[in-house]
């Protein structure tokens, strides 16, 4: 003890005193060089910068010790297809109770993202599931199976720690859909009591809708995931009539109309009514639950869609204060102008999307966004391919990621790898517009304009695929150059102009590079003597 005291007296205390004196000298020097107003502004700027750095450093330190949890999709193989919503209902209920707060370092992976990246045919294969959860860096996960009974259903579930193995397992029989809420609460409590984070108190029971409303809601959730918007809207309308003061039902209705507005806009149709309905339901949901980050995220999407960047930033800031460990937060932040997200301590979109992937290595939107940024803004397809390969390591058969890998191979000219990828995707998702689009690019590069245009037109028909219009314009432009018949020549020119104008009109965002490429092509097309519009 005496030795430590002497070290403090002889070395540490004088060193701190010297540093403090040097800082005071520096402050006095600055004060003498600057006028009073500039000096005060400088001190204020230093204080703000220190606060932001400290906050971001605290966030990153906090995130390093995250407890990652997932409710894996339950095995529903013995249920009839029209009864799968029962399994969805249990998954949704458990997830709701596990939704993290702002105090504990818990990250619960979003159900929709998990449903996209897990292979449903491997849910009962323990070896595969073990590899899957290792790649996602999960600490705990809940898995189970729902089977029909003569009266009602049976649920078998397990709560597993990746370090300690199975920590709880049980079989529960139930008849009424409202029993799902009680079952979800029991399972969530069994898990939270084992967490080494201080979050071991019993969770509170929530106000739940009646059985019929719950059925409508769970069925609509499944339909919306499958992009069956009209069917989902009909069920949500029934749910809202029965329980208009439920935040989750209003939120899902808002997200449904937001998706519809985006699809209508992509097709060039009027979307004003859909976007107004989205705003109405999201506003209602927010009034009912102002602490839900998911509702705020949908609101941020709404404001981004309507180009209200100030309001979008505000929603993201509020969400950031509630829960900083949500990957979706950083994916949304990446859609803002850099002048807005640098306030959060990130220099560019790459840092934001990489952080989202740190939080959830299986986040599809983050991987696709990062890949797009590398290609569209940095012209770096190699880095993009690396990102997509890492994402595909979690699920090598994920259609959206495979489609992106096909696009990247096309852009990098690696034609030997293209066809196997496309053949694989077409077996998994034969109506995937992105696959058809990228296969169209392959044929376009081979100058097979007939097959290319057929694929682009099919992609537009399936999903109003925006960039397919750009390539169709290229094809018609080239065909006009080669056409000798004046009437047919003019027909090709008109079609090229139509598709270029469509792509210019439908910008994805203010930074959309392909809209500007279309604009430059259109200008050259109109002013090219050999293609002159007559």
HUUR-V942752 format. One record per residue. N is the residue number from 1. RES is the residue in one small letter. PHI is phi as a letter, one per 30 degrees, with the letter a starting at -180 (999 if undefined). NEAR is the number of other C-alpha atoms within 8 Angstrom. Layout:
# HUUR-V942752
N_RES_PHI_NEAR / N_RES_PHI_NEAR
This chain:
# HUUR-V942752
1_x_999_4 / 2_x_d_5 / 3_x_d_6 / 4_x_d_7 / 5_x_d_8 / 6_x_d_8 / 7_x_d_9 / 8_x_d_9 / 9_x_d_9 / 10_x_d_8 / 11_x_c_8 / 12_x_d_9 / 13_x_d_9 / 14_x_d_9 / 15_x_d_8 / 16_x_d_8 / 17_x_d_8 / 18_x_d_8 / 19_x_d_8 / 20_x_d_8 / 21_x_d_8 / 22_x_d_8 / 23_x_d_8 / 24_x_d_8 / 25_x_d_8 / 26_x_d_8 / 27_x_d_8 / 28_x_d_8 / 29_x_d_8 / 30_x_d_9 / 31_x_d_10 / 32_x_d_7 / 33_x_d_6 / 34_x_c_8 / 35_x_d_8 / 36_x_e_7 / 37_x_d_6 / 38_x_d_8 / 39_x_d_11 / 40_x_d_8 / 41_x_d_8 / 42_x_d_8 / 43_x_d_8 / 44_x_d_8 / 45_x_d_8 / 46_x_d_8 / 47_x_d_8 / 48_x_d_8 / 49_x_d_8 / 50_x_d_8 / 51_x_d_8 / 52_x_d_11 / 53_x_d_9 / 54_x_d_8 / 55_x_d_8 / 56_x_d_10 / 57_x_d_8 / 58_x_d_8 / 59_x_e_9 / 60_x_d_8 / 61_x_d_8 / 62_x_d_9 / 63_x_d_10 / 64_x_d_6 / 65_x_c_7 / 66_x_d_9 / 67_x_c_10 / 68_x_c_12 / 69_x_b_12 / 70_x_b_12 / 71_x_c_12 / 72_x_d_12 / 73_x_e_14 / 74_x_d_12 / 75_x_d_11 / 76_x_c_10 / 77_x_d_5 / 78_x_c_7 / 79_x_d_10 / 80_x_d_7 / 81_x_e_5 / 82_x_d_5 / 83_x_c_8 / 84_x_d_10 / 85_x_e_11 / 86_x_d_9 / 87_x_d_13 / 88_x_e_12 / 89_x_d_10 / 90_x_d_12 / 91_x_e_14 / 92_x_d_9 / 93_x_d_12 / 94_x_d_14 / 95_x_e_12 / 96_x_e_7 / 97_x_d_10 / 98_x_d_9 / 99_x_e_7 / 100_x_d_9 / 101_x_c_8 / 102_x_d_9 / 103_x_c_4 / 104_x_c_9 / 105_x_d_12 / 106_x_c_11 / 107_x_b_11 / 108_x_c_11 / 109_x_d_11 / 110_x_e_7 / 111_x_d_13 / 112_x_e_7 / 113_x_d_11 / 114_x_d_12 / 115_x_d_9 / 116_x_d_7 / 117_x_c_11 / 118_x_c_8 / 119_x_d_8 / 120_x_d_7 / 121_x_d_5 / 122_x_c_8 / 123_x_d_11 / 124_x_c_7 / 125_x_c_7 / 126_x_d_7 / 127_x_d_6 / 128_x_d_8 / 129_x_d_11 / 130_x_d_8 / 131_x_d_8 / 132_x_d_10 / 133_x_d_9 / 134_x_d_8 / 135_x_d_9 / 136_x_d_10 / 137_x_i_8 / 138_x_d_13 / 139_x_c_10 / 140_x_b_12 / 141_x_a_12 / 142_x_c_11 / 143_x_b_11 / 144_x_a_12 / 145_x_b_10 / 146_x_c_14 / 147_x_b_10 / 148_x_d_10 / 149_x_b_7 / 150_x_e_5 / 151_x_b_6 / 152_x_j_10 / 153_x_b_12 / 154_x_b_12 / 155_x_c_11 / 156_x_c_11 / 157_x_b_11 / 158_x_b_12 / 159_x_c_13 / 160_x_b_12 / 161_x_c_11 / 162_x_d_8 / 163_x_c_5 / 164_x_c_7 / 165_x_i_7 / 166_x_d_9 / 167_x_c_9 / 168_x_a_8 / 169_x_a_9 / 170_x_a_7 / 171_x_b_8 / 172_x_b_7 / 173_x_c_8 / 174_x_a_10 / 175_x_c_8 / 176_x_c_8 / 177_x_d_10 / 178_x_d_10 / 179_x_d_9 / 180_x_d_12 / 181_x_d_11 / 182_x_d_8 / 183_x_d_9 / 184_x_e_13 / 185_x_d_13 / 186_x_d_8 / 187_x_d_9 / 188_x_d_13 / 189_x_d_10 / 190_x_d_9 / 191_x_d_9 / 192_x_d_12 / 193_x_d_10 / 194_x_c_7 / 195_x_d_9 / 196_x_d_6 / 197_x_b_7 / 198_x_i_6 / 199_x_c_9 / 200_x_c_10 / 201_x_d_6 / 202_x_d_7 / 203_x_d_8 / 204_x_d_4 / 205_x_d_5 / 206_x_c_4 / 207_x_d_4 / 208_x_c_6 / 209_x_d_8 / 210_x_d_7 / 211_x_d_9 / 212_x_d_7 / 213_x_d_12 / 214_x_d_12 / 215_x_d_10 / 216_x_e_12 / 217_x_d_12 / 218_x_d_12 / 219_x_d_11 / 220_x_d_13 / 221_x_e_10 / 222_x_d_10 / 223_x_d_12 / 224_x_d_11 / 225_x_d_8 / 226_x_d_6 / 227_x_i_6 / 228_x_c_9 / 229_x_d_10 / 230_x_d_6 / 231_x_d_9 / 232_x_d_14 / 233_x_d_11 / 234_x_d_8 / 235_x_d_12 / 236_x_d_14 / 237_x_d_8 / 238_x_d_10 / 239_x_d_15 / 240_x_d_12 / 241_x_e_7 / 242_x_d_7 / 243_x_b_9 / 244_x_d_9 / 245_x_c_7 / 246_x_c_11 / 247_x_d_11 / 248_x_d_7 / 249_x_d_13 / 250_x_d_15 / 251_x_d_13 / 252_x_d_10 / 253_x_d_13 / 254_x_d_15 / 255_x_d_11 / 256_x_d_13 / 257_x_d_12 / 258_x_d_12 / 259_x_d_8 / 260_x_d_11 / 261_x_d_12 / 262_x_d_10 / 263_x_d_10 / 264_x_d_11 / 265_x_d_11 / 266_x_d_11 / 267_x_d_7 / 268_x_i_8 / 269_x_c_7 / 270_x_d_7 / 271_x_b_11 / 272_x_d_7 / 273_x_d_7 / 274_x_d_11 / 275_x_d_12 / 276_x_d_8 / 277_x_d_10 / 278_x_e_15 / 279_x_d_11 / 280_x_d_9 / 281_x_d_12 / 282_x_d_16 / 283_x_d_8 / 284_x_d_10 / 285_x_d_16 / 286_x_d_12 / 287_x_d_7 / 288_x_d_9 / 289_x_b_8 / 290_x_d_7 / 291_x_c_5 / 292_x_d_8 / 293_x_d_9 / 294_x_d_6 / 295_x_d_11 / 296_x_d_13 / 297_x_d_14 / 298_x_d_12 / 299_x_d_12 / 300_x_d_14 / 301_x_d_10 / 302_x_d_13 / 303_x_d_12 / 304_x_d_11 / 305_x_d_8 / 306_x_c_6 / 307_x_i_6 / 308_x_c_9 / 309_x_d_9 / 310_x_d_6 / 311_x_d_9 / 312_x_d_14 / 313_x_d_12 / 314_x_d_8 / 315_x_d_12 / 316_x_d_14 / 317_x_d_8 / 318_x_d_9 / 319_x_d_13 / 320_x_d_9 / 321_x_d_8 / 322_x_d_10 / 323_x_a_11 / 324_x_d_10 / 325_x_c_9 / 326_x_c_10 / 327_x_e_12 / 328_x_d_8 / 329_x_e_12 / 330_x_d_12 / 331_x_d_14 / 332_x_d_12 / 333_x_e_11 / 334_x_d_13 / 335_x_d_7 / 336_x_d_10 / 337_x_d_7 / 338_x_e_10 / 339_x_d_6 / 340_x_c_8 / 341_x_d_14 / 342_x_d_10 / 343_x_d_8 / 344_x_c_7 / 345_x_j_9 / 346_x_c_10 / 347_x_d_8 / 348_x_a_10 / 349_x_d_11 / 350_x_d_8 / 351_x_d_9 / 352_x_d_13 / 353_x_d_15 / 354_x_d_10 / 355_x_d_10 / 356_x_d_16 / 357_x_d_13 / 358_x_d_7 / 359_x_d_10 / 360_x_b_10 / 361_x_d_11 / 362_x_c_11 / 363_x_d_11 / 364_x_d_10 / 365_x_d_7 / 366_x_d_12 / 367_x_d_13 / 368_x_d_11 / 369_x_d_10 / 370_x_d_14 / 371_x_d_14 / 372_x_d_10 / 373_x_d_11 / 374_x_e_13 / 375_x_d_11 / 376_x_d_8 / 377_x_c_8 / 378_x_c_7 / 379_x_h_7 / 380_x_b_8 / 381_x_d_12 / 382_x_d_7 / 383_x_d_9 / 384_x_d_14 / 385_x_d_11 / 386_x_d_8 / 387_x_d_11 / 388_x_d_14 / 389_x_d_9 / 390_x_d_8 / 391_x_d_13 / 392_x_d_12 / 393_x_d_7 / 394_x_d_11 / 395_x_b_10 / 396_x_d_7 / 397_x_c_9 / 398_x_d_10 / 399_x_e_10 / 400_x_d_7 / 401_x_d_12 / 402_x_d_14 / 403_x_d_14 / 404_x_d_11 / 405_x_d_12 / 406_x_d_14 / 407_x_d_9 / 408_x_d_11 / 409_x_d_12 / 410_x_d_13 / 411_x_d_8 / 412_x_d_8 / 413_x_i_6 / 414_x_d_9 / 415_x_d_9 / 416_x_d_5 / 417_x_c_8 / 418_x_d_12 / 419_x_d_8 / 420_x_e_7 / 421_x_d_12 / 422_x_d_13 / 423_x_d_8 / 424_x_d_8 / 425_x_d_14 / 426_x_d_11 / 427_x_d_7 / 428_x_d_8 / 429_x_b_8 / 430_x_d_7 / 431_x_c_6 / 432_x_d_11 / 433_x_d_12 / 434_x_d_11 / 435_x_d_12 / 436_x_d_12 / 437_x_d_13 / 438_x_d_12 / 439_x_d_12 / 440_x_d_14 / 441_x_d_11 / 442_x_e_12 / 443_x_d_12 / 444_x_d_11 / 445_x_d_7 / 446_x_d_6 / 447_x_i_6 / 448_x_c_9 / 449_x_d_9 / 450_x_d_6 / 451_x_d_9 / 452_x_d_14 / 453_x_d_11 / 454_x_d_9 / 455_x_d_12 / 456_x_d_15 / 457_x_d_10 / 458_x_d_10 / 459_x_d_16 / 460_x_d_13 / 461_x_d_8 / 462_x_d_10 / 463_x_b_8 / 464_x_h_10 / 465_x_d_14 / 466_x_d_10 / 467_x_d_8 / 468_x_d_12 / 469_x_d_14 / 470_x_d_12 / 471_x_d_10 / 472_x_d_13 / 473_x_d_14 / 474_x_e_9 / 475_x_d_12 / 476_x_d_12 / 477_x_d_12 / 478_x_d_8 / 479_x_d_10 / 480_x_d_13 / 481_x_d_9 / 482_x_c_6 / 483_x_d_9 / 484_x_c_6 / 485_x_d_6 / 486_x_e_7 / 487_x_d_6 / 488_x_d_10 / 489_x_e_13 / 490_x_d_11 / 491_x_d_8 / 492_x_d_12 / 493_x_d_13 / 494_x_d_8 / 495_x_d_10 / 496_x_d_14 / 497_x_d_11 / 498_x_e_9 / 499_x_d_12 / 500_x_d_15 / 501_x_d_11 / 502_x_d_10 / 503_x_d_15 / 504_x_d_11 / 505_x_d_7 / 506_x_c_11 / 507_x_d_9 / 508_x_d_6 / 509_x_a_5 / 510_x_e_5 / 511_x_c_5 / 512_x_e_9 / 513_x_d_8 / 514_x_d_8 / 515_x_d_12 / 516_x_d_9 / 517_x_d_8 / 518_x_d_13 / 519_x_d_11 / 520_x_d_8 / 521_x_d_9 / 522_x_d_11 / 523_x_d_8 / 524_x_d_8 / 525_x_d_11 / 526_x_d_9 / 527_x_c_8 / 528_x_d_8 / 529_x_e_5 / 530_x_d_5 / 531_x_c_11 / 532_x_e_9 / 533_x_d_6 / 534_x_c_3
